Amino acid sequence: MLDTWCCRWPSRRSPRSRSTSLTAWNGFLLPLVLTQPEDTRVLTLGLWDFQEQFGTNVPGLLAAVTLSVVPILALYPFGRRYLLSGQTAGFGK
């Protein structure tokens, strides 16, 4: 019943969810096509390498995600002032 409902009423889903999924897919597919050598791949494709034929290397994937977040967390306290001032620059006029 649910499958036929989705087929009959495709416009009932929010357009935001459709555009979000397309944006996520394009953010994955374009770097996959443009960066052929493994040493020039972006972070999402590097994390995709932990996917194996019959499963996922979960400990390795979690370690890689943790190591990829550490530089962002280290730089955020220094750039927070500039980030917030840029976001609120046009507000209040």
C-alpha positions as CSV (number, residue, x, y, z in Angstrom):
1,M,0.0,0.0,0.0
2,L,2.8,2.4,0.9
3,D,4.6,1.7,-2.4
4,T,1.6,2.5,-4.5
5,W,0.9,5.6,-2.5
6,C,4.4,7.0,-3.3
7,C,4.0,6.2,-7.0
8,R,0.6,7.8,-7.3
9,W,1.5,10.9,-5.4
10,P,5.1,11.7,-6.0
11,S,4.5,15.4,-5.5
12,R,3.3,14.9,-2.0
13,R,6.9,14.6,-0.8
14,S,8.5,17.8,0.1
15,P,10.7,19.3,-2.6
16,R,13.3,20.1,0.0
17,S,13.9,16.4,0.7
18,R,14.4,15.7,-3.0
19,S,16.8,18.6,-3.5
20,T,18.8,17.6,-0.4
21,S,19.2,14.1,-1.6
22,L,20.2,15.3,-5.1
23,T,22.7,17.7,-3.6
24,A,24.3,15.0,-1.5
25,W,24.5,12.7,-4.5
26,N,26.1,15.4,-6.6
27,G,28.6,16.2,-3.9
28,F,29.6,12.6,-4.1
29,L,29.4,11.9,-7.8
30,L,31.3,14.9,-9.1
31,P,34.4,14.4,-7.0
32,L,34.3,10.7,-8.0
33,V,34.4,11.6,-11.7
34,L,36.9,14.4,-11.4
35,T,39.4,12.9,-9.0
36,Q,40.6,9.6,-10.5
37,P,43.8,9.0,-8.5
38,E,43.2,7.9,-4.9
39,D,45.7,10.4,-3.5
40,T,43.7,13.4,-4.7
41,R,40.2,12.3,-3.5
42,V,38.1,14.4,-1.2
43,L,37.1,13.3,2.3
44,T,33.7,11.8,1.4
45,L,35.4,9.5,-1.1
46,G,38.1,8.6,1.3
47,L,35.5,7.5,3.8
48,W,33.7,5.5,1.1
49,D,36.9,3.4,0.7
50,F,36.0,1.8,4.0
51,Q,33.0,0.1,2.3
52,E,33.9,-3.4,1.4
53,Q,32.1,-6.0,-0.7
54,F,30.4,-7.7,2.1
55,G,30.3,-5.1,4.8
56,T,31.9,-2.0,6.3
57,N,35.0,-1.7,8.3
58,V,33.2,0.2,11.2
59,P,36.2,0.7,13.5
60,G,38.3,2.0,10.7
61,L,35.5,4.2,9.5
62,L,34.9,5.7,12.9
63,A,38.6,6.3,13.4
64,A,38.8,8.1,10.0
65,V,35.8,10.3,10.9
66,T,37.3,11.2,14.2
67,L,40.6,12.1,12.6
68,S,38.8,14.2,10.0
69,V,36.9,16.2,12.6
70,V,39.9,17.0,14.8
71,P,41.3,19.8,12.6
72,I,37.9,21.5,12.3
73,L,37.4,21.4,16.1
74,A,40.9,22.7,16.6
75,L,40.4,25.7,14.2
76,Y,36.9,26.6,15.2
77,P,37.9,28.6,18.4
78,F,40.2,30.8,16.4
79,G,37.8,31.5,13.6
80,R,34.6,31.7,15.6
81,R,34.7,35.5,15.9
82,Y,35.1,36.0,12.1
83,L,32.5,33.4,11.3
84,L,29.9,35.0,13.5
85,S,30.7,38.5,12.4
86,G,30.4,37.4,8.7
87,Q,27.0,35.8,9.4
88,T,25.6,38.8,11.2
89,A,27.1,41.5,9.0
90,G,24.0,42.4,7.1
91,F,21.6,42.1,10.0
92,G,20.0,45.1,11.6
93,K,20.1,47.8,8.9
